[in-house]
Amino acid sequence: MRIGNVQNIENNSNASYKILAVDDEQGIIDSLSIFLKRSGYSFTGITDPMEAIERIKTEHFDLLLLDFIMTPLHGDQVVEEIRKFNKDLYILLLTGHKDLAPPLDTIRRLDIQGYCEKSDKFDQLLLLIESGIKSVKQMNEIKSINEKLENTYKQLEQSYIESIETIRYTVEAKDPYTRGHSDRVSQISVLIGQKLGLSEQDLRRLHIGGLFHDVGKIGVPDNILQKNGHLSEEEYAEIKKHTTIGAHILSSASIFQDILPIVKYHHEKYDGTGYPEGLKGEDIPYLARITAIADTFDAMTSKRVYRNAMSLETVIEEFKKCKGTQFDPEIDEVFLNILQNDYHLIAEIQQKYQ
């Protein structure tokens, strides 16, 4: 009785796994159907390899049993097609004779997990299937764990971002004339990055880096941030500390490591006269050079108590004059092209984040 119970438990657990068998001999399919259903597996048999490929595109299977020598496609050709859209399916090849097995390099290249000679007895095949299902189960568990970890990481990441957002909004509340500044710098930086053909990953760094590039101003005294007039040398020295303060604030969270160069170096100048380290030319991180242009542009076109916003014509002349001195000449040229030919894109950003 106990043995029967154990068998029933195994059969019940197997039922959740779906096996697809593909063989152009209907007799083989019928035999596999009887054998695998008796073992408790959910089984589907197909004699047409082309139909099998289409079926796998639309339906989930945990394991594929595949005859090697078939018409119109051999098993390795079938796997070749399947691997174009499904890298995870566990595949076992069935061969009529060991001499007809595919070359080892083909098995490795197509990520075929194993092969078995056809026989009237299915003991060896059953062992391979059981081993395959165990591997599938383990991979599913690993995926589940990774998904949970990823969700936890995303929640943690969101919490960090929300915390830094609070600091950013506090900075803008301290200095009302910079309200919306970080949003505009973020969006304009991304626009420049798009024109430069940067990757989605770099565009995301520009977006986040632009949002938080001035977060270090939380450490600058209010009387300096809110001063209505030009700063003294001592006051300017305090302002310049915001780049290193911001990098320090963000450095404790691993999710911000990629944007630290933007936060720390967006006030460096191409000729080496910027701060905090006086970096020059290519030594300045590339994304920081982009953010520097967006940051300067927004400062030029924002109204202050001590001056009005600069006109577009004046801004264009300034960027022409500062090409190769304050700004990276290549990025400057791309930005000038935006100002002269696609300014409506910037105007939309300015209107959105007034």
Secondary structure, DSSP 4 states (H G I P E B T S, - for coil): -HHHHHHHHHHHHHTTSEEEEE-S-HHHHHHHHHHHHHTT-EEEEES-HHHHHHHHHHS--SEEEEESS-SSS-HHHHHHHHTTT-S--EEEEEESSGGGSPPHHHHHHTT--EEEE--S--HHHHHHHHHHHHHHHHHHHHHHHHHHHHHHHHHHHHHHHHHHHHHHHHHHHH-GGGTTHHHHHHHHHHHHHHHTT--HHHHHHHHHHHHHTTGGGGGS-HHHHT-SSPPPHHHHHHHHTHHHHHHHHHHTSGGGGGGHHHHHHTT--TTS--SSS---GGGS-HHHHHHHHHHHHHHHTS-BTTBPPPPHHHHHHHHHHTBTTTB-HHHHHHHHHHHHH-HHHHHHHHHHT-
